[in-house]
């Protein structure tokens, strides 16, 4: 089975649950185990929230107001990429996410993505923004809603 989709979303808070709902609907229809779908949807939510909060950049002299989410279901693996036009991650390549202080109000998102995924890559897009890509081996429900060859 192979499914691929890409969304170009405005950097607005309302885009985050939209991306998550579309992703969960795709996973449900494909017959992916709900626990795996949920873990990936939380990681997707964190990546999108980071793009909304930190992903502003300048393109042709004006602030970039969009980010991109791409999901690939190919065989037994799901890969998700979230790319923005922001300043990117500090360092090259960025250091692995560090644990936030227990009383911090933010700073846990990248670490959560690492914990919920099998493989994570933090990098820069060709346009200088940040790219977070992560993947996970899929498990399937006993009776999938959609059978694709």
C-alpha positions as CSV (number, residue, x, y, z in Angstrom):
1,X,0.0,0.0,0.0
2,X,1.2,3.5,-0.8
3,X,-0.5,6.8,0.1
4,X,1.0,10.3,-0.2
5,X,-0.5,13.7,0.5
6,X,0.7,17.2,1.1
7,X,-0.9,20.2,2.6
8,X,0.1,23.8,2.4
9,X,-1.3,25.5,5.5
10,X,-1.4,29.0,6.9
11,X,0.6,29.7,10.0
12,X,-2.5,29.9,12.2
13,X,-3.4,27.9,15.2
14,X,-6.5,26.6,13.5
15,X,-4.4,24.8,10.9
16,X,-2.9,22.4,13.5
17,X,-6.1,20.5,14.4
18,X,-7.0,20.5,10.7
19,X,-3.8,18.7,9.8
20,X,-4.2,16.3,12.7
21,X,-7.8,15.4,11.7
22,X,-6.9,14.8,8.1
23,X,-4.0,12.6,9.1
24,X,-6.1,10.6,11.5
25,X,-8.8,10.1,8.9
26,X,-6.2,8.9,6.4
27,X,-4.8,6.4,8.9
28,X,-8.2,5.2,9.9
29,X,-9.2,4.6,6.3
30,X,-6.0,2.8,5.6
31,X,-6.5,0.5,8.5
32,X,-3.6,1.5,10.7
33,X,-3.8,0.5,14.4
34,X,-5.4,3.4,16.4
35,X,-2.6,3.4,19.0
36,X,0.1,4.0,16.3
37,X,-2.1,6.6,14.6
38,X,-2.5,8.4,17.8
39,X,1.2,8.5,18.6
40,X,2.0,9.8,15.1
41,X,-0.8,12.4,15.3
42,X,0.6,13.8,18.6
43,X,4.1,14.1,17.0
44,X,2.4,15.8,14.0
45,X,0.6,18.2,16.2
46,X,3.9,19.2,17.9
47,X,5.7,19.7,14.6
48,X,2.8,21.8,13.3
49,X,2.6,23.8,16.4
50,X,6.4,24.6,16.1
51,X,5.9,25.6,12.5
52,X,3.1,28.0,13.5
53,X,5.0,29.5,16.4
54,X,8.5,29.6,15.0
55,X,8.2,29.2,11.2
56,X,7.9,32.8,10.1
57,X,10.5,33.9,7.7
58,X,10.9,36.3,4.9
59,X,10.3,35.3,1.3
60,X,10.7,38.0,-1.4
61,X,10.7,40.7,1.4
62,X,7.5,39.7,3.0
63,X,6.7,37.4,6.0
64,X,6.0,33.8,5.1
65,X,2.6,32.9,6.3
66,X,2.5,29.2,5.3
67,X,4.1,25.8,6.1
68,X,3.9,22.4,4.5
69,X,2.9,19.0,5.9
70,X,3.6,15.9,3.8
71,X,2.7,12.4,4.8
72,X,3.8,9.1,3.1
73,X,2.4,5.7,3.9
74,X,4.5,3.3,2.0
75,X,4.4,-0.4,2.9
76,X,5.0,-0.8,6.6
77,X,6.2,2.7,7.3
78,X,4.7,6.2,7.7
79,X,6.9,9.2,7.2
80,X,5.8,12.7,8.0
81,X,7.6,16.0,7.1
82,X,6.7,19.4,8.3
83,X,8.6,22.3,6.7
84,X,8.5,26.0,7.3
85,X,10.2,29.2,6.1
86,X,11.5,30.2,9.6
87,X,15.0,30.7,10.8
88,X,15.6,26.9,11.0
89,X,17.1,25.1,13.9
90,X,20.2,26.5,15.7
91,X,23.4,24.6,14.9
92,X,24.2,22.5,11.8
93,X,23.0,19.9,12.2
94,X,20.8,20.7,15.2
95,X,21.6,19.0,18.4
96,X,19.1,16.3,19.6
97,X,16.2,17.8,21.6
98,X,16.9,18.4,25.2
99,X,14.5,17.8,28.0
100,X,12.8,20.9,29.2
101,X,12.8,21.9,32.9
102,X,9.7,20.5,34.7
103,X,8.3,24.0,35.3
104,X,8.8,25.2,31.7
105,X,5.7,26.1,29.7
106,X,7.3,25.1,26.4
107,X,10.2,23.2,25.0
108,X,9.0,19.7,25.1
109,X,7.7,19.3,21.5
110,X,10.9,18.1,19.8
111,X,11.6,15.7,22.6
112,X,8.1,14.3,22.3
113,X,8.4,13.8,18.6
114,X,11.6,11.9,19.2
115,X,9.9,9.7,21.8
116,X,6.9,8.9,19.7
117,X,8.7,8.1,16.5
118,X,11.2,5.4,15.4
119,X,13.4,7.8,13.5
120,X,13.6,11.7,13.5
121,X,15.6,14.1,11.4
122,X,15.8,17.9,12.2
123,X,17.2,19.9,9.3
124,X,16.9,22.9,7.0
125,X,14.8,23.2,3.9
126,X,16.3,24.4,0.6
127,X,14.8,27.8,1.4
128,X,16.5,28.0,4.8
129,X,13.5,27.1,7.0
130,X,13.2,24.2,9.4
131,X,12.2,20.7,8.3
132,X,11.2,18.0,10.8
133,X,10.8,14.5,9.4
134,X,9.9,11.5,11.4
135,X,8.8,8.0,10.7
136,X,7.3,5.0,12.4
137,X,6.8,1.3,11.6
138,X,3.1,0.7,11.2
139,X,0.8,-1.9,12.8
140,X,-2.5,-2.7,11.2
141,X,-6.0,-3.3,12.5
142,X,-7.5,-6.8,12.0
143,X,-10.0,-5.5,9.5
144,X,-8.8,-2.4,7.6
145,X,-11.4,0.0,6.2
146,X,-9.4,0.3,2.9
147,X,-7.5,-2.4,1.2
148,X,-4.9,-1.0,-1.3
149,X,-2.6,-3.0,-3.4
